[in-house]
């Protein structure tokens, strides 16, 4: 899958679906970018609140007045070290000698900073505090296959819909998603009751417009210590920039799908008119 990069500058609006890379020491969001410098196309940390992008090169941190921002929804971060990257790593550019450079991020001085993975150097370099900081352990940004979300109605379920579980009366529940308050949230779809529900703000909410996940090659994986596999299914991006993942959990005789909150380290499911928190759950993943 080809990455989409959108040109930007200090006073340009942040493009829709800009990919969040981390945060600065003051909590300001950092987005994934890239910029040209001394013959190299380099991954960049873009901080809109500071109207600046930064790259690292030859031991120093350099500010840039023009850059590109990565946009899209089908990305994830996976741990790596020693300059290694998986086959589906996002390539931001290359050195003037043609060596590929990949997007990575790492923790440093209470920040989570985007930088460049330089395979021949065996590390991630991040721009920080005026310097080029070397990190041997890091996360690498990867692309993920697109999922097939098909429009459905309370009276129509498309063929090949992915089963999520069952309601307390054993009615089949399918994996769905629906837009609510600007976020594309996981939904439980119950055709026999002609309804779909999401949870939001403490409540279970009925949705009349929704999509159902269709296709094959999906599996449910138990989450240990709230770990999310790199092949976990995403329905969208929350307003805080976090990916929204699909999970399911047992509650009152049901096996109900819902949304996994990365920051709150739990699953929320719509059930009985309320938003229920579950600390033990499974994650929907591609095989």
C-alpha positions in Angstrom: 0.0 0.0 0.0 1.5 3.4 -1.1 1.7 6.0 1.6 -0.1 9.3 1.1 1.9 12.4 2.0 0.3 15.9 2.0 2.4 19.1 1.6 2.2 21.5 4.6 3.8 24.6 6.1 3.7 26.5 9.5 0.3 28.1 9.0 -1.5 25.4 7.0 -4.4 23.5 8.6 -3.7 20.0 9.7 -4.9 17.6 7.0 -7.7 15.1 7.9 -6.4 11.7 9.1 -2.9 13.0 9.8 -1.0 10.1 11.5 -0.1 10.8 15.1 3.4 9.8 16.0 3.7 10.7 19.6 4.0 13.7 21.9 6.5 16.3 23.0 7.8 16.8 26.5 4.9 19.3 27.1 2.3 16.9 25.8 2.0 18.6 22.4 1.0 16.0 19.7 3.7 15.0 17.2 2.6 13.9 13.7 4.5 11.9 11.2 6.1 13.9 8.5 9.1 14.1 6.1 11.2 16.8 4.6 14.1 17.3 2.3 17.5 18.2 3.8 21.0 18.3 2.3 20.1 15.8 -0.4 18.3 13.4 1.9 14.5 12.9 2.2 14.1 12.4 6.0 11.3 11.4 8.4 10.3 14.5 10.4 8.5 15.2 13.7 5.8 17.7 13.0 4.4 19.8 15.9 1.5 22.0 14.7 1.3 23.8 18.0 4.9 25.0 17.5 4.3 25.6 13.7 7.5 23.7 13.0 8.8 20.4 11.7 12.2 18.9 12.7 14.6 16.5 11.1 17.9 15.1 12.4 21.0 15.0 10.2 24.8 14.8 10.8 24.5 15.0 14.6 22.1 17.9 14.8 18.4 18.8 14.9 17.2 21.0 12.1 14.0 23.0 11.8 12.1 23.0 8.5 9.6 25.5 7.1 8.1 23.1 4.5 7.3 19.5 5.0 4.8 16.7 4.1 2.5 15.0 6.6 1.5 11.3 6.4 -2.3 10.8 6.2 -4.4 7.7 6.4 -6.0 5.2 8.8 -4.3 1.9 8.2 -1.1 2.2 10.2 0.3 0.7 13.4 3.5 0.8 15.5 5.4 -2.4 16.3 8.6 -2.8 18.4 12.0 -3.3 16.7 15.6 -2.8 17.5 19.1 -2.6 15.9 18.1 -1.0 12.6 15.7 -3.8 11.7 12.3 -3.2 10.1 9.5 -5.5 8.9 8.6 -5.8 5.2 5.6 -3.5 5.6 7.5 -0.7 7.3 6.7 2.8 6.0 9.5 4.2 4.0 9.6 8.0 4.3 12.6 8.6 1.9 16.2 7.8 1.4 19.7 9.2 1.8 21.5 10.9 -1.0 23.3 7.5 -1.6 19.9 5.8 -2.1 19.7 4.0 1.3 16.0 3.7 2.4 15.0 5.5 5.6 12.0 4.4 7.6 9.6 6.0 10.1 10.3 5.1 13.7 9.6 6.6 17.1 11.1 6.2 20.6 10.9 7.4 24.2 13.3 10.1 25.3 13.1 12.6 28.2 9.4 12.1 28.7 8.6 12.5 25.0 7.6 10.0 22.3 9.4 11.4 19.3 9.3 10.5 15.6 12.6 10.0 13.8 14.4 8.1 11.1 15.4 4.4 11.2 18.8 4.1 9.5 19.2 0.4 8.8 23.0 0.5 8.1 23.6 2.4 11.3 21.6 -0.2 13.3 19.4 2.4 15.1 16.7 5.0 15.2 17.8 8.7 15.2 15.4 11.3 16.6 15.6 15.1 16.5 15.6 16.3 20.1 16.9 19.3 22.0 19.1 20.5 19.1 20.8 17.2 18.7 20.5 13.9 16.8 19.8 11.3 19.5 20.5 7.6 18.9 18.1 5.0 20.1 18.8 1.3 19.7 15.2 0.1 20.7 12.2 1.8 19.1 8.9 1.3 17.3 8.5 1.2 13.5 5.5 2.4 11.6 3.9 -0.2 9.4 1.1 -0.4 6.9 -1.9 -2.7 7.4 -4.2 -4.3 4.8 -7.5 -2.5 4.2 -10.6 -4.1 5.7 -13.9 -4.6 3.8 -16.6 -2.6 5.6 -19.9 -2.9 3.8 -23.0 -0.7 4.2 -25.8 -2.5 6.0 -29.3 -1.8 7.4 -31.3 -3.2 10.3 -33.1 -5.5 7.7 -30.0 -6.4 5.6 -26.8 -8.1 6.6 -24.3 -8.5 3.7 -22.9 -12.0 2.9 -19.6 -12.9 4.6 -20.2 -10.8 7.7 -17.7 -11.5 10.4 -19.3 -13.0 13.5 -18.4 -11.3 16.8 -20.3 -13.4 19.3 -23.8 -13.7 20.7 -26.3 -11.9 22.9 -27.5 -13.2 26.2 -30.4 -15.0 24.4 -27.8 -16.6 21.9 -28.7 -14.3 19.0 -25.8 -13.9 16.7 -23.8 -10.6 16.8 -21.7 -9.4 13.9 -18.8 -7.0 13.8 -19.9 -3.5 12.7 -19.0 0.1 13.0 -20.9 3.4 13.0 -20.1 7.1 13.1 -21.0 8.8 16.3 -19.9 12.3 17.5 -17.2 12.4 14.8 -15.7 9.0 15.6 -16.1 5.7 13.8 -16.8 3.3 16.6 -17.1 -0.5 16.7 -20.7 -1.6 16.8 -22.6 -4.8 17.8 -24.9 -5.7 15.0 -27.8 -8.1 15.8 -29.9 -8.8 12.6 -32.5 -10.9 14.4 -33.4 -7.8 16.5 -32.9 -5.4 13.6 -30.5 -3.2 15.5 -26.9 -2.0 15.9 -25.4 -0.4 19.0 -22.3 1.5 19.9 -21.2 2.8 23.3 -20.2 6.3 24.1 -20.1 8.6 27.1 -21.4 5.9 29.5 -24.4 4.8 27.4 -25.4 2.3 24.8 -26.7 4.0 21.6 -28.8 2.6 18.9 -27.6 3.3 15.3 -29.6 3.1 12.1 -26.7 3.8 9.7 -23.8 1.4 10.1 -21.3 -0.9 8.3 -20.5 -4.5 8.8 -17.1 -6.1 8.4 -17.1 -8.8 5.7 -14.5 -11.3 4.6 -12.3 -14.1 5.8 -9.0 -14.5 7.6 -10.0 -13.0 10.9 -9.4 -14.4 14.4 -9.9 -13.4 18.0 -6.8 -13.2 20.2 -6.8 -12.8 24.0 -5.1 -9.6 25.1 -2.5 -10.2 27.8 -1.6 -7.1 29.8 -3.6 -5.1 27.3 -1.1 -5.8 24.5 -2.5 -5.1 21.0 -1.0 -7.2 18.1 0.2 -5.3 15.1 -2.5 -7.0 12.9 -5.4 -5.8 15.1 -8.4 -4.5 13.3 -9.0 -0.7 13.4 -12.4 1.0 12.8 -11.1 4.5 12.8 -9.2 7.2 14.8 -10.4 8.9 18.0 -10.3 12.6 18.4 -7.2 12.3 20.6 -5.4 10.6 17.7 -5.6 7.1 19.1 -6.6 4.2 16.8 -9.9 2.6 17.8 -9.6 -1.2 17.9 -12.3 -3.9 17.9 -12.5 -6.2 20.9 -15.1 -8.5 22.5 -15.8 -9.8 26.0 -18.1 -11.9 28.1 -20.8 -10.2 30.1 -24.1 -11.6 31.6 -24.1 -14.6 29.3 -23.2 -12.7 26.2 -20.1 -12.4 24.1 -20.3 -8.8 23.0 -18.0 -6.7 20.7 -17.0 -3.2 21.6 -14.2 -0.7 21.4 -10.7 -1.1 22.9 -9.4 2.1 24.5 -5.6 2.3 24.3 -5.2 5.0 26.9 -7.6 3.4 29.4 -6.3 -0.1 28.8 -9.7 -1.8 28.7 -12.6 -2.8 26.5 -15.9 -0.9 26.5 -19.0 -2.7 25.3 -22.6 -1.6 24.7 -25.0 -3.6 26.9 -28.3 -3.0 28.6 -28.4 0.7 27.8 -25.0 1.3 29.3 -21.3 1.4 28.4 -19.7 -1.5 30.3 -16.0 -1.6 31.1 -14.2 -5.0 30.8 -10.6 -5.6 31.7 -10.4 -9.1 30.2 -11.1 -9.3 26.5 -10.1 -10.5 23.0 -8.8 -8.5 20.1 -10.0 -8.9 16.5 -7.0 -9.6 14.3 -6.2 -10.5 10.7 -4.6 -13.9 10.3 
